[in-house]
């Protein structure tokens, strides 16, 4: 049996979690699809997939094996493509995970500009702040500002994001406008669970103060925190660039604007590969370039 084809079949089944769909995609029978997977399992001497009548999932050994062979298969596909092309161009589906607050016109402009330059790349985007298994879910790239890096993954810093404490004018009329950081102690806080779930914020850089606010809404969804702030529920720590229109139009006010508020970095998370597919490498370079985040984080 063709071992290389068997590896490709295994990788497709692992990522699509469906034997029948892969069989149709590769124009082979479901029975042959199963034989290819069994051939790989026999060669490595381990069960790589859990399968029953309802679903297919990777075993721990299968997840590790997929992490190893996926870049090799991608590299082979690109090497084959290079034989028929003068230059290797990015192509294929780029599967990404990014936080909900990136669902905005500015990031849509970034995707549009990249696609205009790379029309053979399509996007499959998961918008959430949840913890993901990049191997199990076949995610090429995750964009995060707060994360714990799992083994086998690496991070690339793309941009710095400055935050600002903000609240609605009507809320500040009721609560009062803080004059000092101490005025915020035990104040109602709309807290991002990935950064300040307990309501604690550090002010003023390295020599600043730790101030403890009182969380009344905690969420990993940044958009609900933003909207709750506009509705007048409490104080929220928001990226400057995402809050600036609401501040300009009077829906929000900045609080203690002279304070050196926290800064976080947008980082790209991806599998630790010695060879990155062209679609991933080119998109990373685009995000870090003049038409990427630097064009919108002003």
Residue, then its C-alpha position, 0 to 999 in steps of 0.5 A: x500500500x502507498x504509505x505516502x497516500x496513507x499518510x495523506x488520508x490519515x491527515x485528512x481524516x484527522x482534520x475533517x473527522x469524517x471518513x466518508x467526506x474524506x473518501x469523497x474528497x480524495x475520490x476513493x471508497x470509504x473502505x479504502x479510506x479506512x484501510x489507509x488509516x489502519x495501514x498507518x496505525x500498523x506502521x507506527x504500532x499505535x492507535x491514532x484515531x478513536x472512531x465510532x458510528x458518531x464521531x472521529x477524534x485523535x488519540x494522544x498519540x495521533x495528535x502528536x503524530x499529526x503535529x509531526x507529519x502535517x508540516x512534512x505533507x505541506x512541504x511536499x505539496x508545496x515542493x510539487x507545486x513549485x515544479x510547475x510554477x516559476x515561484x511558490x505562491x501562498x494558496x489553500x485555506x488558512x484556518x485561524x482563531x482570533x478574539x471576538x474584538x477583532x471582528x471589526x472593520x479595521x481587521x476586515x480591511x487587513x484580510x481584504x488587503x492580504x487577499x487582494x495580494x494573495x487571491x489563492x488563499x481563503x480564510x476559515x476564521x473561528x471568533x472566540x476567546x476560548x482555549x483551543x487545541x490547534x492540532x486537534x482542530x487543525x488551526x494554522x494560526x491563532x491570534x491572542x493578547x493573553x494566553x498560556x503557550x502549550x508545548x509544541x507551540x511558538x509565538x511571534x509578537x506582531x504589535x503592541x496594544x495600548x489600553x484605556x479605562x473608559x465608561x459611559x458619561x451617564x455612568x460617570x454622572x452617577x458614580x462620579x469622575x475619578x480624580x486619582x487611581x484610589x477613587x477606583x478602589x471597589x468600583x464596578x468593573x467589566x472584567x476580561x477573564x483572560x487578563x483581569x478576572x479578579x478586577x485587579x489592574x496595575x497602573x503607571x508602569x513598573x513603579x505604579x500601583x495595583x488597584x482592585x476594582x469590583x467585577x460585576x461582569x466577567x467574560x472572555x468575550x471582549x465585545x460584550x464588555x465593550x457594549x456593557x460599558x457603552x450601556x453604562x454598566x461600569x468601567x471597562x479596560x478597552x483597546x484604544x483603537x476599538x474605543x476611539x470612535x465611541x469616545x469621539x462620538x460621546x458614548x464613552x469617556x476616558x478615565x484618568x487619561x494621564x495614567x500609563x495604562x497596561x499594554x499588551x502584545x498581539x501575538x501569533x501562535x502556531x505549531x513549532x515547525x521548521x517549515x511553515x506553509x507559504x500561506x501561514x508565513x506570508x500572512x504572518x509577514x503581512x500582519x507584521x508589515x506596514x499594511x497589517x496591524x500597524x496600519x490600524x493600531x494608530 
